[in-house]
Amino acid sequence: STSIKSIHQIGNTVTAEFETTVGAKYSVQIVPFGSDEPVKKEGFTATDIITKKVYDLSGLAKKDYDLIFIDISGKEIKYPLIIK
C-alpha cells in the first residue's frame, strides 16, 4: 500500500500520515515547485500500516513545494505545500 492518508499543516509544521506496507521501504522528499532537487528528504522502512511523520519546514524559503511520497517500486504521490 502506498498512499497519503492525510496531511495537516500548521504554520511551518507538517504532519503527514501515510498508508504503508509493513517492511516496505519509502522515501519522502520536499521539493521546491518546478525543481527536481529536494531540499529535504528522508527514507524509512514502515513498521505499521499507518506511518505518521512530522516535518519542521521553518528553515525553508517562503514559497510553494511538493511533498513527494515514493515507494520502493518508484510509485510517486505528490502533495502541494505552501510555506508562508
C-alpha positions in Angstrom: 0.0 0.0 0.0 1.3 3.4 -0.9 -0.9 6.5 -0.3 -1.1 9.7 1.6 -3.9 9.3 4.2 -3.8 12.9 5.5 -1.6 16.0 5.6 -2.1 18.7 8.2 -0.1 21.9 8.1 0.0 24.4 11.0 2.4 27.2 10.2 5.6 25.6 9.0 5.0 22.2 10.7 3.6 19.5 8.5 2.1 16.3 10.0 1.7 13.5 7.4 0.0 10.2 7.7 0.9 7.6 5.0 -0.7 4.2 4.3 2.2 1.8 4.2 3.1 -1.8 3.9 4.9 -3.3 6.9 8.6 -3.9 6.0 8.5 -1.9 2.8 10.9 1.0 2.1 9.7 4.5 1.4 11.1 8.0 0.7 9.6 11.4 1.5 11.0 14.4 -0.4 10.2 18.1 -0.1 10.9 19.7 -3.5 10.5 23.3 -4.5 7.8 23.6 -7.1 9.2 23.4 -10.6 12.5 21.9 -9.4 13.9 18.4 -9.4 16.3 18.8 -6.4 14.8 18.0 -2.9 15.6 20.5 -0.1 14.7 17.8 2.5 14.5 14.1 2.2 14.0 11.1 4.4 13.9 7.4 3.8 12.2 4.9 6.2 11.1 1.3 6.5 7.4 1.0 7.5 6.8 -0.8 10.8 3.0 -0.3 10.7 0.2 0.1 8.2 -0.1 3.8 9.1 3.1 5.8 9.3 2.9 9.2 10.9 5.7 11.7 10.3 6.2 15.3 11.4 8.3 17.7 9.4 9.6 21.1 10.6 9.9 23.2 7.5 10.7 26.5 9.2 14.2 26.6 7.7 12.8 26.6 4.1 12.3 29.7 1.9 8.7 31.1 1.7 7.3 29.5 -1.5 5.5 26.5 -2.9 6.8 23.0 -2.5 5.7 19.5 -3.4 5.8 16.7 -0.7 6.6 13.6 -2.7 5.9 10.2 -1.2 7.7 7.4 -3.1 7.7 3.6 -2.6 10.5 1.1 -3.4 8.9 0.4 -6.8 9.0 4.0 -7.8 5.3 4.9 -7.4 5.1 8.6 -6.6 2.4 10.6 -4.9 2.7 14.4 -4.8 1.0 16.8 -2.4 1.4 20.6 -2.6 2.6 22.6 0.4 2.9 26.4 0.7 5.4 27.8 3.2 4.4 31.4 4.2 
